[in-house]
């Protein structure tokens, strides 16, 4: 095999730096295309892996990043047109048999998806649509500006966006540690108000401007790719992690896809890496899986259905979902204020003060008798192991004395020794008349865990989750532009409030790779 760097011209003449790794031999090959803002050099080993399995493999720097000239505008239309031009270029090469699989993780998954969805209804087959790939592998997809900047329930993702923009925004290369250095010099940086002008203060620590920061918060269009995916007919492999902040976007993409769709949801974070202490059977060779799935997708061997697998934490067991013969999940309810559900420890009435917000980076809970800053509940020890696979939700009856209030629910698993492990989290924003009781639903994401006997569930209900999320000012003003903060008095009514978790009713496990590739 050999690797060379070429320039692929876009419709406006911009040359995109592209590494091409070809397997040995002269016969035409299917191709794999990765378009990334994170540097094509990082994919050299991946390209060699694909080529070793008979694929022509390409990694391309997107416009304005690393080796490609132009201006870098995240999530603009040029990713769609540049991707289509590159697919067309691949198909015109003598080493190509015309088949193309678009592959990517995080922002690169967005690049793959917008190329695949350029023509809704694009279908694989012997006659290829110009500029549209034949299959897509989208890992931990970051589906758009709004999806990355805000939770589905409204609150702004402050830490993640500040970190990404500091590392990658408005520059041609990357500096992954930029935010950490800025915070070391200015520990209260993320408290800056208004959030819309945070970049002006951040620029001091970075030594450069971030002019695109305000546009991040101005964009409010959500769900575009999921909606387009409903009309797609080409195969999709959606890969995510139960510990990834974008896991629900991965699930939504898979659930709404119109063609053959597979979901692999492992015990991973955004980098798709497992805990080193996890048993070997909990690990999946993603490279080998991608190759096997791509071959099946291009050959038309995938069942025309939607199904997938969810890992039960690091147990090594995988649960099949959305198949007629898969074990069903049942919803188990833990009522608040019940000795057999979640016992109220304190904070049925608490104060959510944005000047002293509950921290997202600290799992410790207050143990003194001071004023409550959250509602805290605890379950009895589980009498037997519990497998959780599916969507979890908290339903609370609550009151706030302010016109706008965020409701953050954090669920933690405490092992018999008391060690805390994050289990689930959700946050929603509610506006309404102050002092009016409301039934509030807080989605907690898709769970995949095995809880051993003796585990206790600890639930916290708070008004903030900072710095992961921007502080709600409680004034009714937009948290992005607000400059004035006010405390909010909260009441949680245990009656009518409960935690709902998806319990696997009948244990029958599957092997993830054969299940994904059938």
C-alpha positions, -999 to 999 in steps of 0.1 A, spaced: 0 0 0 11 36 -5 0 70 7 2 103 -11 -12 138 -6 -33 154 -34 -54 185 -37 -91 180 -44 -107 211 -59 -140 224 -46 -166 241 -69 -151 275 -61 -115 263 -68 -103 258 -32 -78 230 -31 -84 207 -1 -54 187 12 -63 150 10 -42 120 19 -49 89 -2 -39 55 9 -43 27 -16 -40 -11 -12 -17 -31 -34 -30 -43 -68 -46 -26 -98 -82 -36 -95 -107 -8 -86 -116 -6 -49 -144 8 -27 -133 39 -9 -136 53 26 -137 91 30 -130 110 62 -133 148 62 -120 164 94 -112 197 110 -89 180 135 -60 173 111 -58 145 85 -23 134 99 -41 119 129 -58 94 106 -27 78 90 -29 46 110 -67 44 103 -61 48 66 -35 20 66 -60 -2 85 -87 4 59 -62 -2 30 -51 -34 46 -86 -47 42 -89 -37 6 -104 -2 7 -90 30 -8 -88 53 22 -89 91 22 -85 117 49 -91 153 40 -86 186 59 -118 206 56 -117 241 42 -97 265 64 -81 239 86 -45 226 87 -34 219 51 -64 233 34 -67 270 26 -98 291 29 -119 304 58 -130 281 86 -167 285 94 -180 256 115 -213 240 103 -216 262 72 -229 249 38 -194 245 24 -191 212 43 -220 199 22 -207 212 -12 -170 203 -5 -180 168 6 -201 162 -25 -172 175 -47 -148 151 -30 -171 121 -34 -175 129 -71 -137 132 -74 -132 98 -58 -156 82 -82 -137 96 -112 -104 80 -101 -91 48 -119 -86 31 -86 -123 36 -76 -150 11 -82 -176 38 -76 -185 28 -40 -179 53 -12 -184 51 25 -184 84 44 -169 80 78 -163 104 107 -164 111 144 -177 142 162 -175 172 137 -162 148 111 -195 128 115 -213 160 107 -193 163 75 -201 127 65 -238 132 72 -243 164 53 -226 148 23 -248 118 26 -280 138 30 -272 163 3 -299 146 -18 -327 133 4 -337 99 -6 -302 90 -18 -300 53 -23 -271 29 -27 -269 6 -57 -251 1 -90 -260 36 -102 -245 61 -78 -259 95 -73 -234 123 -80 -216 135 -49 -236 112 -25 -219 83 -7 -234 48 -5 -232 43 33 -224 64 64 -205 56 96 -213 84 120 -195 81 154 -204 104 183 -220 128 158 -221 165 166 -251 173 145 -251 211 143 -244 244 161 -277 243 181 -273 207 190 -238 212 204 -245 246 220 -278 238 238 -295 209 255 -327 197 239 -345 212 269 -328 247 264 -299 252 287 -266 263 272 -236 240 272 -210 265 284 -180 244 293 -180 222 262 -185 251 238 -159 274 255 -134 246 254 -141 237 217 -140 273 205 -108 280 225 -92 249 209 -105 251 174 -125 282 167 -113 310 144 -79 294 137 -64 270 111 -49 246 136 -58 233 171 -47 239 207 -65 213 228 -53 228 262 -62 264 254 -91 267 279 -73 250 307 -44 275 304 -69 304 302 -86 291 334 -53 287 352 -47 324 346 -83 335 351 -102 310 374 -135 329 372 -134 332 334 -166 312 328 -185 333 353 -182 362 329 -214 380 319 -229 382 295 -220 348 280 -224 364 245 -193 385 252 -172 358 270 -149 356 240 -137 391 246 -124 380 280 -112 347 267 -92 364 240 -69 379 267 -59 344 278 -57 330 242 -39 359 227 -63 360 197 -99 369 189 -129 347 186 -153 366 162 -175 336 155 -185 331 192 -217 352 191 -229 333 160 -228 300 180 -256 313 203 -276 330 176 -283 298 157 -314 280 171 -323 255 143 -324 220 158 -331 187 142 -323 194 106 -301 163 100 -324 140 119 -353 153 97 -334 148 65 -323 113 77 -359 102 77 -359 103 39 -325 87 35 -323 51 21 -286 44 24 -273 24 53 -262 41 86 -240 29 114 -244 53 144 -218 48 171 -220 65 205 -212 62 242 -235 63 271 -210 87 287 -209 110 257 -227 144 261 -240 139 225 -254 104 231 -290 114 226 -282 130 193 -267 96 182 -298 78 193 -321 103 177 -302 100 144 -305 62 144 -341 62 155 -352 86 128 -331 72 99 -351 60 69 -327 33 56 -311 3 72 -298 17 105 -276 2 132 -268 16 167 -237 7 187 -239 24 221 -209 14 243 -197 23 278 -176 52 264 -172 89 264 -168 112 234 -134 97 225 -149 61 224 -125 47 249 -133 22 276 -121 22 311 -88 3 313 -101 -17 342 -130 -30 321 -130 -67 313 -117 -77 278 -152 -88 267 -165 -53 273 -142 -39 246 -150 -38 209 -124 -35 180 -142 -6 163 -118 -8 133 -126 -44 125 -163 -37 131 -163 -8 107 -147 -29 80 -172 -58 84 -202 -34 85 -190 -14 54 -186 -46 34 -221 -58 44 -236 -24 37 -220 -21 2 -230 -56 -7 -266 -50 3 -265 -77 30 -279 -57 59 -315 -64 69 -337 -34 60 -345 -28 96 -335 -6 125 -318 -23 155 -287 -21 176 -270 -29 208 -264 -12 241 -236 -21 265 -245 -28 301 -217 -7 314 -184 -25 318 -200 -58 326 -191 -72 292 -228 -79 283 -247 -63 255 -284 -58 251 -302 -59 218 -328 -31 212 -356 -25 187 -359 -61 174 -390 -82 177 -371 -110 194 -350 -88 218 -356 -89 255 -381 -62 265 -374 -33 288 -399 -24 315 -401 9 332 -395 7 370 -407 36 390 -390 50 421 -414 73 438 -400 103 458 -406 103 495 -411 66 497 -390 42 519 -390 17 489 -383 44 463 -362 75 469 -362 88 505 -360 125 509 -329 135 528 -333 173 527 -341 201 503 -378 197 496 -375 235 497 -341 249 485 -326 280 470 -310 281 435 -286 310 437 -266 316 404 -240 334 425 -233 301 443 -244 274 417 -244 237 422 -212 226 405 -211 201 376 -175 191 383 -181 181 419 -200 149 429 -198 157 466 -231 166 483 -235 189 514 -236 171 547 -240 200 571 -272 216 582 -268 248 562 -294 262 538 -302 237 511 -290 244 475 -306 212 461 -332 185 468 -314 153 478 -329 118 477 -315 83 483 -328 48 476 -323 17 498 -297 -8 486 -307 -28 456 -315 -64 468 -302 -79 436 -283 -68 404 -302 -46 380 -296 -42 343 -307 -9 328 -309 -3 290 -330 24 274 -344 59 281 -346 72 317 -367 101 329 -375 120 361 -410 134 365 -412 160 392 -439 183 406 -422 215 415 -425 252 420 -402 282 413 -408 318 424 -391 331 393 -404 334 357 -376 312 343 -360 282 360 -337 254 350 -343 220 366 -312 198 367 -314 162 378 -283 143 385 -284 106 393 -255 89 409 -248 52 417 -233 46 451 -216 12 455 -217 -6 489 -185 12 499 -201 46 491 -180 53 460 -199 76 437 -202 69 400 -223 92 376 -252 73 362 -275 98 344 -281 135 340 -307 158 325 -316 195 325 -345 214 312 -356 250 312 -392 260 322 -408 294 319 -441 302 335 -459 323 361 -438 325 393 -452 304 422 -472 281 399 -468 244 406 -459 224 374 -453 188 364 -419 188 348 -404 160 328 -366 158 327 -351 133 302 -321 116 316 -307 101 284 -302 65 273 -288 43 300 -267 12 296 -255 -1 330 -254 -31 353 -259 -21 389 -246 -47 414 -266 -57 445 -261 -32 473 -260 -2 450 -279 29 462 -293 55 438 -288 91 448 -308 118 431 -301 155 432 -325 182 419 -309 216 415 -313 249 397 -279 250 381 -252 227 368 -222 250 363 -198 253 346 -211 225 323 -241 247 317 -246 285 318 -264 299 348 -300 307 344 -303 343 357 -339 338 369 -349 372 356 -366 360 325 -338 374 304 -319 353 279 -290 336 298 -267 344 268 -272 381 271 -282 386 307 -260 406 331 -281 405 362 -286 374 384 -312 367 410 -318 337 434 -348 315 429 -367 297 457 -377 262 447 -401 236 461 -402 199 451 -434 181 460 -425 144 466 -461 134 459 -464 130 422 -426 130 417 -407 99 406 -377 85 388 -384 61 359 -357 37 348 -356 12 320 -350 -23 334 -342 -53 313 -370 -77 322 -354 -108 308 -317 -112 304 -306 -125 270 -274 -110 258 -260 -107 223 -226 -104 207 -223 -68 194 -204 -73 161 -227 -100 145 -257 -81 157 -246 -49 141 -236 -65 108 -266 -87 102 
